[in-house]
Amino acid sequence: MKHLSAVLLITCLFLPAGQSLAQNRYSSAMQAVRAGVVSNGSKFTRVAAREFFANPVPLSIAEFKTPEAIRRSLVAHGTQESLRKSQQYRENLEKFLEVKKEMDIFLRYQELEPQMLSAAEINARWEYAQEGKKALQHMERIVGARDPGVHLGKIYIERVLNALKPTYAGYSSSNNAAMPERLRAENSFNASQFLLKDVDGSSLTRKNTMPGSEGFAQAKQMAAQLPQMTIAVLNDDPEILEWARNWNAQGFFGPGSRVSLFDSLTKLVEWTKDVKYDVILMDYVLEDGLSVFAIDRIRMAGDKSTVILLNSALMDDEVPAEELFEHGADGFISSVGFRADNGGARVANALYNYMQYHGRASLTPHAK
């Protein structure tokens, strides 16, 4: 351990500044990190990475206005108001920089020595990144969206969230998850069925379901043939939840169906411990995590009969369909082109197609 610490210290002292030697810096770091794995195990590797890459991303506190500058700019609004705003700005800046420090370590470590993280680890980092995003939003209200620090901070958080979006491939092969073997062994994956295409193979993303169109009229007929169901809708956009309520009132979810609305993964997972739904429609990516984690929990709790459909503004070729299927999702509805006046028709079309593929009873395992 002492020898390795000395190697790290010498490496840090002799690394030249400047962009031209950045690759040498990372190569030396890689060797040190790998040496830590060999001689002291993965725990020391994480410590070494934490110390070596304290702030690798070129976004520093210098990019942000100081709380003192905020206070001076607000003096015209009164002493108390300027103090209150500057303190609020200071607290949120400190929170963002705290999140950034941890995420810098994660991003650089994943770049140099990638690891397949567990669903719980990714979800925890996702939630922590959201704290940084909220801090930036509070700062933006004070300094505006054009502030360089806030603008770069939002780009940084977006980079973190993109890095955390799942590929799922590693999960499905993990010995710990083993979801396909335990849950989906009796079913084979079919891309057309998972993407809920029409029986002729045409994609819903290419179908015109605007009011007055032939597709809209067909969807109304399909909706009339759906059975009465209990449906949960999960989305963190309150406007979309209101759309869903209206779609159900218009009969697009089946005559007499009842809809429950949820705005967070946590609420839905807690509720489904006691209440079972025929169908759950959930957004793919939400503010408090990735929907696949909720699917994992619902399926591992023993609920194999509820139909779980994901939706997002992804085209068919962008959907990691087979991996989502292995986690327990039953289908995917692209929300490309969704609007308040036509989204219900698209959902009705998708539900009808699911019923055609799997039978009417497949939609009503918990109907009462």
Disulfide bonds with the S-S distance in Angstrom:
none
